[in-house]
Amino acid sequence: MIEKSLPQRLGMFAVTLGIMLSFVFVLLPLLTNSCSILHRMSVYLDNNGIDPTRYYYTDVEQVKESEIYLRTVLADEKSSASTGR
């Protein structure tokens, strides 16, 4: 592989960085606003103070409710499987 000069590599880096930033800050918001389902999800997240960039939510009430529901469903499945229903 032929190694490129430093100015060429920096230029390619700048172009790649510009493309990635344009994708994240221009194309994705346009896509979100043009798709009604994505727009509704975005509005819901904003209204509930949910930051979608966070990895795990422990302080959001909906997460706790969904955990309780999931544990209840799994416990019901386990008990119905053991009783043969």
MOQUI-V950859 format. One line per field, one symbol per residue. burial: b if it has 24 or more other ideal C-beta (glycine too) atoms within 12 Angstrom, else e. A space follows every 10 residues. Layout:
burial=???
//
This chain:
burial=eeeeeeeeee eeeeeeeeee eeeeeeeeee eeeeeeeeee eeeeeeeeee eeeeeeeeee eeeeeeeeee eeeeeeeeee eeeee
//
